[in-house]
Amino acid sequence: MAFVARSTPTDLSLAVSLADLAELAEPNIERTAWDYYRSGAWDESTLARNSAAWREYEIHYRGMVDVSRRTGAVNLFGCEVPCPLVAAPTAMQKMAHPDGECATARACSAAGLPMCLSSLSTTALEDVRAATSAPLWMQIYISQDRGFTRDLVQRAEAAGVDAFAVTADTPVWGIRERDMRNGFRVPDGLHIVNLERPGGPTGHSGVGIGGALSWTIDASITWKDVELLAASTSRPLLVKGLCRPDDVRAAFDSGARGVWISNHGGRQLDGAPATADILAACADAARGRGTTIVDGGIRRGIDILRALALGADAVAIGRPILWGLGAGGEAGVGRALELLRGEFELAMALAGVCGVDEIRALGASLVRPRS
Ligand SMILES: Cc1cc2nc3c(=O)[nH]c(=O)nc-3n(C[C@H](O)[C@H](O)[C@H](O)COP(=O)(O)O)c2cc1C
């Protein structure tokens, strides 16, 4: 499989929604890579539910509130960001655009928003760090080679990574049948650079993700590993991929400072609940203990408002970043962030709220499931 992501100039003003960006991106991305990005596990029922579920929460807006001065600013791990929005970690961004993860980082930097880099990135973490002055987080898989994971975290910390997110929903790789049918492989010329070991295979191009990278995850990981990881870094640790209040409590008991409610964008266990439906219970369990991030199917500014009212501190987006990359590299990612932030600020005005704390305090009086 050749590396065929194009950097075709696109008129990004044609995109007035994230869905428009997806349409602009699709022709620029090779079909098997597009399928890799869009696919979910097995019947893709969790993937479909993720975005549909947000729409089942109605917004009981307030009238006659002075909304002339609004701000979406929020503090995440000691850093003030202008909107409660994070770029979620997604693997192999150079399949969407030759500038890959650096383009995402530059767009996040311009917007002042955190980016979480995937362990499976096609760009060295140091280069991504250099491309953004906004917070940079890094996603970690606990490897069968625990020493490698420890060294990677130390290397990232030395490079100036601000926080880590350890993924809890991937003891084994989920099955995505589109990728099986396509015989999806890491495209020639691309490398999962942060996971190359001295003496190991040089690069992983031309091989299936599940094959050469099987050593980078481990079916035997437990909360004890999270404890060790939390103790090994001075940076905040989030646990990503949780859907149960008892796991949220276990994450904080293990030393995490944040939880990331997620089902990996429907790519791991099909049949897992939509994140919208489990957020309130999980955020309740996190209250007073640390930060709650949620992702999965967030496609509109009103979804951000819904997530905050259900208890999240911030939301993350995965595929929309890839759509932005495919549509126009750094400018396309910038457009994705700008669209979502603009919609959120407009939604706040229309809902009669002026800030994130107010949305969270109103909670269930503002956002409720349709009865
Ligand atoms: C193509 C793709 C690759 C992903 N790679 C990773 C990864 O390497 N590590 C991880 O923890 N999550 C990964 N995720 C999950 C995302 O971080 C995030 O949880 C999910 O995409 C959010 O859902 P959304 O795409 O509907 O916004 C990936 C998701 C996609 C779509």
The ligand as a Tripos MOL2 file, in Angstrom:
@<TRIPOS>MOLECULE
LIG
   31    33     1     0     0
SMALL
NO_CHARGES

@<TRIPOS>ATOM
      1 C1         -8.7560    6.2820   13.3760 C.3       1 LIG1
      2 C2         -8.7660    6.3020   14.8710 C.ar      1 LIG1
      3 C3         -7.6100    5.9860   15.5710 C.ar      1 LIG1
      4 C4         -7.6120    6.0190   16.9650 C.ar      1 LIG1
      5 N1         -6.4400    5.7540   17.6210 N.ar      1 LIG1
      6 C5         -6.4260    5.7800   18.9760 C.ar      1 LIG1
      7 C6         -5.2240    5.5260   19.6850 C.ar      1 LIG1
      8 O1         -4.1680    5.3150   19.0930 O.2       1 LIG1
      9 N2         -5.2840    5.5250   21.0360 N.ar      1 LIG1
     10 C7         -6.4510    5.7790   21.7270 C.ar      1 LIG1
     11 O2         -6.4600    5.7610   22.9650 O.2       1 LIG1
     12 N3         -7.5910    6.0580   21.0740 N.ar      1 LIG1
     13 C8         -7.6090    6.0600   19.7180 C.ar      1 LIG1
     14 N4         -8.7690    6.3560   19.0610 N.ar      1 LIG1
     15 C9         -9.9700    6.7550   19.8250 C.3       1 LIG1
     16 C10       -10.0400    8.2740   19.9680 C.3       1 LIG1
     17 O3         -9.0450    8.7330   20.8600 O.3       1 LIG1
     18 C11       -11.3950    8.7500   20.5260 C.3       1 LIG1
     19 O4        -11.6650    8.0570   21.7210 O.3       1 LIG1
     20 C12       -12.5430    8.5650   19.5460 C.3       1 LIG1
     21 O5        -12.1220    8.7610   18.2180 O.3       1 LIG1
     22 C13       -13.6630    9.5520   19.8660 C.3       1 LIG1
     23 O6        -14.7620    9.3590   19.0480 O.3       1 LIG1
     24 P1        -15.0700   10.2230   17.7340 P.3       1 LIG1
     25 O7        -14.1370    9.7700   16.6760 O.co2     1 LIG1
     26 O8        -16.4820    9.8500   17.4480 O.co2     1 LIG1
     27 O9        -14.9200   11.6790   18.0730 O.co2     1 LIG1
     28 C14        -8.7970    6.3390   17.6690 C.ar      1 LIG1
     29 C15        -9.9540    6.6670   16.9650 C.ar      1 LIG1
     30 C16        -9.9560    6.6650   15.5790 C.ar      1 LIG1
     31 C17       -11.2070    7.0450   14.8490 C.3       1 LIG1
@<TRIPOS>BOND
     1     1     2 1
     2     2     3 ar
     3     2    30 ar
     4     3     4 ar
     5     4     5 ar
     6     4    28 ar
     7     5     6 ar
     8     6     7 ar
     9     6    13 1
    10     7     8 2
    11     7     9 ar
    12     9    10 ar
    13    10    11 2
    14    10    12 ar
    15    12    13 ar
    16    13    14 ar
    17    14    15 1
    18    14    28 ar
    19    15    16 1
    20    16    17 1
    21    16    18 1
    22    18    19 1
    23    18    20 1
    24    20    21 1
    25    20    22 1
    26    22    23 1
    27    23    24 1
    28    24    25 2
    29    24    26 1
    30    24    27 1
    31    28    29 ar
    32    29    30 ar
    33    30    31 1
@<TRIPOS>SUBSTRUCTURE
     1 LIG1         1 GROUP 0 **** ****
